[in-house]
Amino acid sequence: MATQTEPLLEPPGVEDGAAVWRIARDCRVLDLNSPYSYLLWFRDFAATSVVARGAHGAPVGFTTGYLRPDRADTVVVWQIAVDGEHRGRGLAAAMLDHLARRLRPRGVRHLEATVTPGNTASDRLFTLFARRHGAALEQRVLFDAALFPEEGHEPEVLYRVGPLA
């Protein structure tokens, strides 16, 4: 069984959906999807996602991802979050590294994610991921703020990392 200092990283199951939804809700920085969407995600995209389990086997962090339909060598990280009690221990970085190692045999050589300009934690996470993997990091605005229906949404900047060493 995993300990709090060494969480177990593995593909999620649908039974993790409710706990992951709560982590996403409680982190207050992600766009919160419906609980149903996490169930579907873990049914259909478990192979490209990660759940981190704490000492008692309950999820304490997660990463959702999918392979780009037009670029099978690219995993898109949709969301990544860590429960408040487990932040600051490198768990988000460990989940990304785990995902990259797990997908390498499937030919995945690039990672993409979008980050809003005000999200310094995610900027640091993906910048350091690129450095650890000896990969280039390209950044460009993918979705301008004007594309979002709600007032005040920041643009989404695409972080493309690769090729992964």
N, C-alpha and C positions, 0 to 999 in steps of 0.2 A: 504494500500500500504506500502511496506517496506521502511525503511529509510536507509541511508548509515551506521548507527551504528547498525542496526538490519536488515540484509538482509533476504529476504524470501528464505527458502531452500525447494526445491521441486523436483520431478522428471522432467527431461527436456522433451521438445517436439521437433519434427523435425524443427520447426520454430526457435529453438535456435542454430541450427547447424552452421550457418555462423558466428554468434557472438562468439561462443565458438572456432571456428577455428581461428578467429582473436586473441583471448586471448592466445591460444596455440602458435600461430606464434609470438606474441609480447613478450611472456615471455622468449623466446630464450634459454630455457634449455630443453624443451621437444623435443622428436622426433616428428616432425610435420607430422601428417597424412593428407591425402587429404580432402578437404571440403566434398566430397561425403561420406567419411568414417564416419564423424560426423553425417551426416544425417541418415545413416544406423544404427549407434550406437544408436542414440536416438529413432529410430523406434523400434529396436529389444531389446535394453538393457536399456530402460528408467527406469524400475523398480529397476535396480541395479546401477543407476547413480544419480547424484545430480546436479542441477543448483542453483546458488545463484543469486538472483535478487536484484539489487540496488533500489534506491529511485524511479526510473521511470519505473521499471519492466524489464529493460534490464539485461542480464547476466553480472555479475561481477566476477564470478568464476564458476568452474565446477569440478566435479569428474566423471570419467567414470569407470565403474566396470562391472564385470560379475561373475556369479556363475561357479565354476569349474565343468566341466562335470563329473569328476570322484570323486568329493567331494562336494556334494550339501550343506554342512555346511560351505563352504568357499567362501567368496567373494574376488575376485582379483581386486585390484584397479589398473587400467591400467594407467590412467593419472589423475593428480590433478593440477590445476593452478588457480591463482587469478590475476585479472587485476592489473596492477602496482599501480593505485591510491588507491586500497583497500588492499594492502599487509600490513602486520604488525599489523593486528587487530584480528588475531585468526580465520580468516574465513576458512582457510584450515582445521584446527582442528574441527571447528564447522560442516563442511561438512562431515568429517569422522564420527564424533559422530552421526550426523543425519542419515547417511547411516546405521550405526551399529544398531541404535534404530529401524529404519524402517524395517530392514531385520531380526531382532531377532524373530518376530512371524513366519517367514518362516524357522526357524531352523538354521540360520546362527550363528555360534559360533567362527569362525576364519576369520581373514583378512590376505591377502597376498598382497605384493607389491614387486617390485624390485627397488633397489636403487644403483646407481653407487657410488663407494667409495668416489669420490670427491663432492658428493651432500650432504653437511652438513645440509642444510635446511630440506631435506626429511628425513635424518637420525633422526634429532631431532623431526620432525613431528610424525613419526611412533614410535619412542621410547617413547615419551610423551603420545601418544595414548594408547600404551600398559599399561603404568603406570596408566593413568586415568581409564582404564577399568579393572584393577586388573588382568592383563593377562601376561603370559610369552611371551617373545620375543626371537625367534630363528632366527639366521642369518647363511646363508651359500651361497657360490657362486652357482648360478643357471645356468648362462651362462658365460663361460669363454670368455675373450676378443678374443681369437683365433677363436671363432665361428662366429664373425661378419665380414662381407666382407670389411668394411672400416678400414683403418689403424688408430690406436690410440683409438679405442672404448674401454672404460673401461669395466671390467666385470660387470655383473648385479648380485647383491647380493639379494637373496630372504630374505625378512623380513616376518616371519610367526608369527602372533600375535594370542594368544588364549590359552585356551578357554576364551571368553569374559565373564566377570562377569555380 
